[in-house]
Amino acid sequence: MQEDSQKLAKNFKQAPIWQILDQGAGRFVRIAASVALARILFPDDFGIYALSLSILELARLSVNFGVGSAIVQTSDSPDSFVNSAFWTNLGASALMFINVLIFAFLAARIFGQPVLMYTAPVLGITLLTGGFAHINQSLLIRTLEFKTLAKASVSKLAVESVASIGFAVAGFGVWSFILGYVLGDVVQSMLIWFSTEWRPDWKPNFQYPRKFWKFGANIFLFCLSTYLLEFMPTFIVGRITDVFVLGLFSFAWRQSRWIGDIPKLIGKNMLFPAFSRLQSNFEEFEKLYDRWLRFMLVWGAPIFIAQFVFSPLYVPAIFGAKWAPAITGLQLLVVMAFIEITFYVPHSEAVTARGRVEKNVYWRMIEALALGITLIFVSSKGPTAIAAGILVVRAGVMPFYLFQTRAFVGIKFKPLLKSVRPALVLCCAGWVGGLTVYKFSSEIHFLVLIGLGVVSAVLWVFLSLRFAPEIKKLFSEASKMLSARFNTSKQIVALTSE
């Protein structure tokens, strides 16, 4: 028992390192693969793949028992409970696969793309293979074995990327995505399966299905709202336009997340456990909220500004001229990503940490409804109008969300605004400067543009250290709190939503 406690303590200390390595290596592999695939394949291929993935995730959502989350939550569970979880999850996976077949048939008719009847079911194979290793993965999470999980995750991405590029070079088209995804997922499932000692009793056991369903019901609505915001645009754009326009939009969406997903994941992994631990300490709670805002306004903004300004240069040079129609949409989505990560993410995690997940669900549903109505009207106008519609909806709903939920967070926003005012002014100046450089970039020599960038970066760092000096403390706290574990089902919702 003491040995297990020592191992758990060791895993707790190493967890942040392995999660950072996992995200960093995974990001590098994805970027390299995206560049190669974008140069070889065409927007139509990206569009079909986006629809196929949306069908897969819809089937996954349709039977969400929350079995893995229940295993993570119950630290001391009998083997019969885990065995029952395995068979319940396997049954749910089989039902998900059947749903994939049904949804693929319907989608092929609705979108006029017969190939969906084949691509989506092949992707659905991963539901079955993943069903065998899902409980083993949950057990690894419960014991904080992030080193093992990171190795499996990076291996999956490596196999998926190499296989997809190989199939693309061989002329497989959209099947390059599909086959690479399946091979990578199978490799990950095998590595997780053989990395754990636990094996199921091969006699089916459904002793606790009601408990799993009750737990899963708590996270279903949150997952549904997340799905609608992430994948509903794919269905609407694909139905109103065609796979070419959908491919351009999908490309812009993915590239806008290149950089944005890193601070977003840091925020979700660090802020929720931190806010949860500081619920009774209002002063520290407010300080953490304030610190994150200044961190993103000062240290995060330059990254997004740089992507906005230089996307017209790097997209054609790296990915090819065929993606030029997606550039303006990409720039708008970069702005949205910055707004979302800076303001929406910390507030959402604070509301969840206060135990009011239903408030997040409520406002996400409102945003999804507004987004759906907007996309119906703007999708026919092209990828730029689609991105603009998404940005307007997010920027329009967010102030109402912040205002209506401020009481649950318990933060005094007037003192907060006064505290972050210098950082906010610096951020706004940076965006204005970036937009100015972008507007006149065609008239500025390339070397002069680089020189301006270097001078701006040095000046920005000097001012940033003055207005947001807590960056070291922020990451120090993140490393301590990243792997925190919680017991309430409402808190598990946030951890399982990604």
C-alpha positions as CSV (number, residue, x, y, z in Angstrom):
1,M,0.0,0.0,0.0
2,Q,2.8,2.4,0.9
3,E,4.6,1.5,-2.3
4,D,1.4,2.4,-4.3
5,S,1.2,5.7,-2.5
6,Q,4.8,6.5,-3.3
7,K,4.3,5.6,-6.9
8,L,1.2,7.8,-7.1
9,A,3.1,10.7,-5.6
10,K,5.9,10.2,-8.1
11,N,3.4,10.1,-11.0
12,F,1.7,13.3,-9.6
13,K,5.0,15.2,-9.8
14,Q,5.9,13.9,-13.2
15,A,2.4,14.3,-14.7
16,P,2.8,18.0,-15.8
17,I,6.0,17.2,-17.6
18,W,4.6,14.3,-19.6
19,Q,1.4,16.2,-20.4
20,I,3.5,19.1,-21.8
21,L,5.7,16.8,-23.7
22,D,2.6,15.0,-25.1
23,Q,1.1,18.2,-26.2
24,G,4.3,19.6,-27.6
25,A,5.3,16.5,-29.5
26,G,1.8,16.0,-30.7
27,R,1.5,19.6,-31.9
28,F,4.8,19.3,-33.8
29,V,3.7,16.0,-35.5
30,R,0.3,17.4,-36.4
31,I,1.8,20.5,-38.0
32,A,4.3,18.6,-40.0
33,A,1.6,16.2,-41.3
34,S,-0.8,19.0,-42.0
35,V,1.7,20.8,-44.2
36,A,2.4,17.6,-46.2
37,L,-1.2,16.6,-46.6
38,A,-2.4,20.1,-47.5
39,R,0.2,20.3,-50.3
40,I,-0.8,16.8,-51.7
41,L,-4.6,16.7,-51.2
42,F,-7.4,19.0,-52.2
43,P,-10.1,21.0,-50.4
44,D,-12.7,18.4,-51.4
45,D,-10.7,15.7,-49.5
46,F,-10.6,17.9,-46.4
47,G,-14.4,18.5,-46.7
48,I,-15.3,14.8,-46.9
49,Y,-12.9,14.0,-44.0
50,A,-14.5,16.7,-41.9
51,L,-18.0,15.3,-42.5
52,S,-16.8,11.7,-41.8
53,L,-15.3,12.8,-38.4
54,S,-18.5,14.7,-37.5
55,I,-20.5,11.5,-38.1
56,L,-18.1,9.5,-36.0
57,E,-18.3,12.0,-33.1
58,L,-22.1,12.2,-33.4
59,A,-22.3,8.4,-33.0
60,R,-19.9,8.6,-30.1
61,L,-22.1,11.2,-28.4
62,S,-25.3,9.2,-29.0
63,V,-24.3,6.6,-26.5
64,N,-22.2,8.4,-23.9
65,F,-22.4,6.4,-20.6
66,G,-19.5,8.2,-18.9
67,V,-18.1,4.8,-18.0
68,G,-14.4,5.8,-18.2
69,S,-15.2,8.9,-16.1
70,A,-16.9,6.7,-13.4
71,I,-13.7,4.6,-13.2
72,V,-11.5,7.7,-12.8
73,Q,-13.8,9.1,-10.2
74,T,-14.0,6.0,-8.0
75,S,-10.5,5.6,-6.7
76,D,-11.2,2.4,-4.8
77,S,-13.5,0.2,-6.8
78,P,-13.9,-3.6,-6.7
79,D,-12.8,-5.7,-9.7
80,S,-16.4,-6.6,-10.4
81,F,-17.1,-2.9,-10.8
82,V,-14.3,-2.5,-13.3
83,N,-15.2,-5.7,-15.2
84,S,-18.8,-4.5,-15.4
85,A,-17.5,-1.2,-16.7
86,F,-15.6,-3.0,-19.4
87,W,-18.6,-4.9,-20.7
88,T,-20.9,-2.0,-20.5
89,N,-18.5,0.2,-22.4
90,L,-17.9,-2.6,-25.0
91,G,-21.7,-2.9,-25.5
92,A,-22.0,0.9,-25.9
93,S,-19.1,0.8,-28.4
94,A,-21.0,-1.7,-30.5
95,L,-24.1,0.4,-30.4
96,M,-22.1,3.4,-31.4
97,F,-20.8,1.5,-34.5
98,I,-24.3,0.6,-35.5
99,N,-25.2,4.3,-35.2
100,V,-22.3,5.2,-37.4
101,L,-23.7,2.9,-40.1
102,I,-27.1,4.6,-39.8
103,F,-25.8,8.1,-39.7
104,A,-23.4,7.5,-42.6
105,F,-26.3,6.2,-44.8
106,L,-28.4,9.3,-43.9
107,A,-25.5,11.7,-44.4
108,A,-24.7,10.3,-47.8
109,R,-28.2,11.1,-48.9
110,I,-28.5,14.5,-47.2
111,F,-25.1,15.8,-48.5
112,G,-25.1,14.0,-51.8
113,Q,-21.8,12.3,-51.1
114,P,-22.1,8.5,-51.5
115,V,-18.5,8.1,-50.3
116,L,-19.7,8.9,-46.8
117,M,-21.3,5.5,-46.7
118,Y,-17.8,4.0,-46.7
119,T,-15.5,6.5,-45.1
120,A,-17.5,7.0,-41.9
121,P,-18.0,3.3,-41.1
122,V,-14.3,2.6,-41.6
123,L,-13.6,5.4,-39.1
124,G,-16.2,3.7,-36.9
125,I,-13.9,0.7,-36.6
126,T,-12.0,2.7,-34.0
127,L,-15.0,2.7,-31.8
128,L,-14.7,-1.1,-31.5
129,T,-10.9,-1.2,-31.1
130,G,-11.0,1.7,-28.7
131,G,-13.7,0.0,-26.7
132,F,-11.4,-2.8,-25.7
133,A,-8.7,-0.4,-24.3
134,H,-11.0,2.4,-22.9
135,I,-11.1,1.0,-19.4
136,N,-7.4,0.3,-19.3
137,Q,-6.9,3.9,-20.3
138,S,-9.2,5.1,-17.5
139,L,-7.2,3.0,-15.0
140,L,-4.0,4.7,-16.2
141,I,-5.5,8.1,-15.8
142,R,-6.7,7.2,-12.3
143,T,-3.2,6.3,-11.3
144,L,-1.7,9.3,-13.1
145,E,0.3,7.2,-15.5
146,F,0.6,10.1,-17.9
147,K,4.1,8.9,-19.1
148,T,2.5,5.8,-20.5
149,L,-0.4,7.7,-22.0
150,A,1.9,10.3,-23.6
151,K,3.9,7.5,-25.3
152,A,0.8,5.9,-26.6
153,S,-0.6,9.3,-27.8
154,V,2.6,10.4,-29.6
155,S,2.9,6.9,-31.2
156,K,-0.6,7.2,-32.4
157,L,0.0,10.6,-34.0
158,A,3.3,9.4,-35.5
159,V,1.8,6.3,-37.1
160,E,-1.3,8.2,-38.3
161,S,0.8,11.0,-39.8
162,V,3.3,8.7,-41.6
163,A,0.5,6.4,-42.9
164,S,-1.6,9.3,-44.1
165,I,1.2,11.0,-45.9
166,G,2.2,7.6,-47.5
167,F,-1.3,6.9,-48.7
168,A,-1.6,10.5,-50.0
169,V,1.6,10.2,-52.0
170,A,0.2,6.9,-53.4
171,G,-2.9,8.7,-54.6
172,F,-5.5,7.5,-52.1
173,G,-7.2,10.9,-51.7
174,V,-9.5,11.3,-48.8
175,W,-8.8,7.7,-47.8
176,S,-5.4,8.9,-46.7
177,F,-7.0,10.6,-43.7
178,I,-9.3,7.7,-43.0
179,L,-6.8,4.8,-43.1
180,G,-4.2,6.8,-41.2
181,Y,-6.7,7.6,-38.5
182,V,-7.7,4.0,-38.1
183,L,-4.1,2.7,-38.0
184,G,-3.0,5.3,-35.5
185,D,-6.0,4.5,-33.2
186,V,-5.4,0.8,-33.4
187,V,-1.7,1.3,-32.4
188,Q,-2.7,3.5,-29.5
189,S,-5.3,1.0,-28.2
190,M,-2.7,-1.9,-28.4
191,L,-0.1,0.1,-26.5
192,I,-2.5,1.0,-23.8
193,W,-3.8,-2.5,-23.5
194,F,-0.4,-4.1,-23.2
195,S,0.8,-1.3,-20.8
196,T,-1.6,-2.3,-18.1
197,E,-1.9,-5.5,-16.1
198,W,-5.6,-5.5,-15.7
199,R,-7.6,-7.9,-17.9
200,P,-11.4,-8.4,-18.0
201,D,-13.2,-11.5,-16.9
202,W,-14.3,-12.8,-20.3
203,K,-17.6,-13.7,-18.9
204,P,-19.9,-10.7,-19.6
205,N,-20.9,-8.8,-16.5
206,F,-23.5,-6.0,-16.4
207,Q,-23.8,-5.6,-12.7
208,Y,-23.6,-1.8,-12.5
209,P,-25.1,-0.4,-15.8
210,R,-27.6,1.9,-14.0
211,K,-24.8,3.5,-12.0
212,F,-22.9,4.2,-15.2
213,W,-25.9,5.6,-17.0
214,K,-26.7,7.9,-14.0
215,F,-23.2,9.2,-14.0
216,G,-23.1,9.6,-17.8
217,A,-26.4,11.5,-17.8
218,N,-24.6,14.3,-15.8
219,I,-22.1,14.9,-18.6
220,F,-24.3,14.2,-21.7
221,L,-25.7,17.8,-22.0
222,F,-22.3,19.3,-21.6
223,C,-20.9,17.0,-24.3
224,L,-23.9,17.8,-26.5
225,S,-23.3,21.5,-26.2
226,T,-19.6,21.0,-27.0
227,Y,-20.4,18.9,-30.0
228,L,-22.9,21.4,-31.4
229,L,-20.3,24.2,-31.2
230,E,-17.5,22.1,-32.7
231,F,-19.2,20.1,-35.4
232,M,-22.6,21.8,-36.2
233,P,-20.8,24.2,-38.6
234,T,-19.5,21.3,-40.6
235,F,-23.0,19.8,-41.2
236,I,-24.6,23.2,-42.0
237,V,-21.8,24.4,-44.3
238,G,-21.6,20.9,-46.0
239,R,-25.4,20.9,-46.6
240,I,-25.8,24.5,-47.9
241,T,-22.6,24.7,-49.9
242,D,-20.4,21.8,-51.2
243,V,-17.3,19.9,-50.0
244,F,-14.9,22.3,-51.7
245,V,-16.1,25.3,-49.6
246,L,-16.4,23.0,-46.5
247,G,-12.8,21.9,-47.1
248,L,-11.6,25.5,-47.2
249,F,-13.5,26.3,-44.0
250,S,-12.2,23.1,-42.3
251,F,-8.6,24.1,-43.3
252,A,-9.0,27.6,-41.9
253,W,-10.6,26.2,-38.7
254,R,-7.7,23.7,-38.1
255,Q,-5.0,26.2,-38.8
256,S,-6.5,28.8,-36.5
257,R,-6.2,26.1,-33.7
258,W,-2.5,25.5,-34.4
259,I,-1.4,28.0,-31.8
260,G,-4.7,28.6,-29.9
261,D,-5.1,25.0,-28.7
262,I,-1.9,25.2,-26.7
263,P,-2.9,28.0,-24.2
264,K,-6.5,26.6,-24.3
265,L,-5.3,23.2,-23.1
266,I,-3.1,24.8,-20.5
267,G,-6.0,26.9,-19.3
268,K,-8.4,23.9,-19.1
269,N,-5.9,21.7,-17.4
270,M,-4.6,24.3,-15.0
271,L,-7.5,26.7,-14.3
272,F,-10.2,24.2,-13.4
273,P,-8.2,22.4,-10.7
274,A,-6.7,25.7,-9.5
275,F,-10.1,27.4,-9.2
276,S,-11.5,24.3,-7.5
277,R,-8.8,24.2,-4.9
278,L,-9.2,28.0,-4.2
279,Q,-13.0,28.1,-3.8
280,S,-12.8,29.0,-0.1
281,N,-10.0,31.5,-0.7
282,F,-11.7,34.3,-2.5
283,E,-8.6,36.6,-2.6
284,E,-6.4,33.9,-4.2
285,F,-9.3,33.0,-6.5
286,E,-9.5,36.5,-7.8
287,K,-5.7,36.8,-8.1
288,L,-5.6,33.7,-10.3
289,Y,-8.3,35.0,-12.6
290,D,-6.6,38.4,-12.8
291,R,-3.2,36.7,-13.5
292,W,-4.6,34.6,-16.4
293,L,-6.1,37.6,-18.1
294,R,-2.9,39.6,-17.9
295,F,-0.9,36.6,-19.0
296,M,-3.0,36.1,-22.2
297,L,-3.4,39.9,-22.9
298,V,0.4,40.4,-22.7
299,W,2.1,37.1,-23.4
300,G,-0.5,35.3,-25.5
301,A,-1.6,38.2,-27.8
302,P,1.7,38.5,-29.8
303,I,1.4,34.9,-30.9
304,F,-2.1,35.4,-32.3
305,I,-1.2,38.8,-33.8
306,A,1.8,37.3,-35.6
307,Q,-0.4,34.5,-37.0
308,F,-2.9,37.0,-38.2
309,V,-0.3,39.3,-39.9
310,F,1.8,36.6,-41.5
311,S,-0.9,34.1,-42.6
312,P,-1.1,35.7,-46.1
313,L,2.6,35.0,-46.4
314,Y,3.0,31.5,-44.9
315,V,-0.2,29.8,-46.1
316,P,0.6,30.0,-49.9
317,A,4.3,29.4,-49.3
318,I,3.9,26.4,-47.0
319,F,0.5,24.8,-48.0
320,G,0.1,26.0,-51.6
321,A,-1.8,28.6,-53.5
322,K,-4.9,26.5,-53.6
323,W,-5.6,27.4,-50.0
324,A,-5.5,31.2,-50.6
325,P,-9.3,31.6,-50.5
326,A,-9.2,30.4,-46.9
327,I,-6.8,33.1,-45.6
328,T,-9.2,35.8,-44.6
329,G,-11.4,33.3,-42.9
330,L,-8.4,32.0,-41.1
331,Q,-7.5,35.5,-39.9
332,L,-11.0,36.0,-38.5
333,L,-10.9,32.6,-36.7
334,V,-7.5,33.5,-35.2
335,V,-9.2,36.7,-33.7
336,M,-12.0,34.5,-32.3
337,A,-9.5,32.0,-30.8
338,F,-7.8,34.8,-29.0
339,I,-11.0,36.2,-27.6
340,E,-12.2,32.7,-26.6
341,I,-9.0,31.7,-24.8
342,T,-8.4,35.1,-23.1
343,F,-11.9,35.8,-21.8
344,Y,-14.2,32.8,-22.2
345,V,-12.0,29.9,-21.0
346,P,-11.1,31.3,-17.6
347,H,-14.7,32.4,-16.8
348,S,-16.1,29.0,-18.0
349,E,-13.6,27.1,-15.8
350,A,-14.4,29.4,-12.8
351,V,-18.2,28.8,-13.2
352,T,-17.6,25.1,-13.4
353,A,-15.3,25.1,-10.4
354,R,-18.1,26.8,-8.4
355,G,-20.3,23.8,-9.2
356,R,-22.6,25.6,-11.7
357,V,-21.9,23.5,-14.8
358,E,-25.5,23.9,-15.9
359,K,-25.0,27.6,-16.4
360,N,-22.2,26.8,-18.9
361,V,-24.4,24.3,-20.7
362,Y,-27.3,26.8,-20.8
363,W,-25.2,29.5,-22.5
364,R,-23.4,27.1,-24.8
365,M,-26.8,25.9,-26.0
366,I,-27.9,29.6,-26.6
367,E,-24.7,30.2,-28.6
368,A,-25.1,27.0,-30.6
369,L,-28.7,28.1,-31.5
370,A,-27.5,31.5,-32.6
371,L,-24.6,30.0,-34.5
372,G,-26.9,27.6,-36.4
373,I,-29.3,30.3,-37.4
374,T,-26.4,32.6,-38.5
375,L,-24.7,29.9,-40.5
376,I,-27.9,29.1,-42.4
377,F,-27.9,32.6,-43.8
378,V,-24.1,33.2,-44.4
379,S,-22.8,29.8,-45.5
380,S,-23.7,30.3,-49.1
381,K,-21.4,33.4,-49.2
382,G,-18.1,31.5,-48.8
383,P,-15.6,30.6,-46.1
384,T,-14.9,34.3,-45.2
385,A,-18.5,34.9,-44.4
386,I,-18.7,31.7,-42.4
387,A,-15.8,32.6,-40.3
388,A,-17.2,36.1,-39.8
389,G,-20.5,34.7,-38.7
390,I,-18.8,32.5,-36.1
391,L,-16.7,35.4,-34.8
392,V,-19.8,37.7,-34.5
393,V,-21.8,35.1,-32.6
394,R,-19.0,34.3,-30.2
395,A,-18.2,38.0,-29.6
396,G,-21.9,38.8,-29.3
397,V,-22.9,36.1,-26.9
398,M,-19.8,36.2,-24.6
399,P,-20.5,39.6,-22.9
400,F,-24.0,38.5,-22.0
401,Y,-22.6,35.2,-20.7
402,L,-19.9,37.0,-18.6
403,F,-22.5,39.4,-17.2
404,Q,-25.2,36.9,-16.4
405,T,-22.8,34.5,-14.6
406,R,-20.6,37.0,-12.8
407,A,-22.5,36.4,-9.5
408,F,-21.6,32.6,-9.6
409,V,-17.9,33.4,-10.1
410,G,-17.8,35.9,-7.2
411,I,-15.3,38.2,-8.8
412,K,-15.5,42.0,-8.5
413,F,-15.1,43.0,-12.1
414,K,-14.5,46.8,-11.6
415,P,-11.3,46.2,-9.5
416,L,-10.4,43.5,-12.0
417,L,-10.7,45.8,-14.9
418,K,-8.6,48.4,-13.2
419,S,-5.9,45.8,-12.5
420,V,-5.7,44.6,-16.0
421,R,-6.1,48.0,-17.7
422,P,-2.4,48.5,-18.6
423,A,-2.2,45.0,-20.0
424,L,-5.5,45.6,-21.9
425,V,-4.1,48.8,-23.4
426,L,-0.9,47.1,-24.4
427,C,-2.9,44.3,-26.0
428,C,-5.1,46.7,-28.0
429,A,-2.1,48.7,-29.1
430,G,-0.5,45.4,-30.3
431,W,-3.6,44.5,-32.3
432,V,-3.9,48.0,-33.8
433,G,-0.2,47.8,-34.8
434,G,-0.6,44.4,-36.2
435,L,-3.6,45.4,-38.3
436,T,-1.6,48.5,-39.5
437,V,1.3,46.4,-40.6
438,Y,-1.0,44.0,-42.3
439,K,-2.7,46.8,-44.2
440,F,0.6,48.2,-45.5
441,S,2.6,45.0,-45.7
442,S,2.4,44.9,-49.5
443,E,4.2,48.3,-49.6
444,I,6.9,47.3,-47.1
445,H,10.1,45.4,-48.1
446,F,10.3,41.9,-46.6
447,L,13.5,42.6,-44.7
448,V,12.1,45.8,-43.3
449,L,9.0,43.9,-42.2
450,I,11.2,41.4,-40.3
451,G,13.2,44.2,-38.7
452,L,10.0,45.8,-37.5
453,G,8.9,42.5,-36.1
454,V,12.2,42.1,-34.1
455,V,12.1,45.6,-32.7
456,S,8.4,45.2,-31.8
457,A,9.1,41.9,-30.1
458,V,11.9,43.4,-27.9
459,L,9.8,46.3,-26.9
460,W,6.8,44.1,-26.2
461,V,8.9,41.8,-23.9
462,F,10.1,44.8,-22.0
463,L,6.6,46.1,-21.5
464,S,5.3,42.7,-20.7
465,L,7.7,42.1,-17.9
466,R,6.4,45.3,-16.4
467,F,2.7,44.7,-16.8
468,A,2.6,40.9,-16.3
469,P,5.7,39.8,-14.3
470,E,3.9,36.8,-12.7
471,I,4.5,34.5,-15.7
472,K,7.0,32.4,-13.8
473,K,4.6,32.1,-10.8
474,L,1.7,31.2,-13.2
475,F,3.6,28.3,-14.7
476,S,4.8,27.2,-11.2
477,E,1.3,27.0,-10.0
478,A,0.2,25.2,-13.2
479,S,2.8,22.5,-12.6
480,K,1.5,22.0,-9.1
481,M,-2.2,21.9,-9.9
482,L,-2.2,20.3,-13.4
483,S,-2.8,16.8,-12.2
484,A,-5.2,17.5,-9.3
485,R,-8.0,15.0,-9.0
486,F,-11.6,15.6,-7.9
487,N,-14.5,13.7,-6.7
488,T,-17.7,15.4,-7.8
489,S,-19.5,14.4,-11.0
490,K,-20.0,18.1,-11.9
491,Q,-16.2,18.7,-11.8
492,I,-15.6,15.5,-13.8
493,V,-17.7,17.1,-16.6
494,A,-15.1,19.6,-17.4
495,L,-12.3,17.1,-17.4
496,T,-14.1,14.8,-19.7
497,S,-15.4,17.4,-22.2
498,E,-12.3,17.5,-24.4
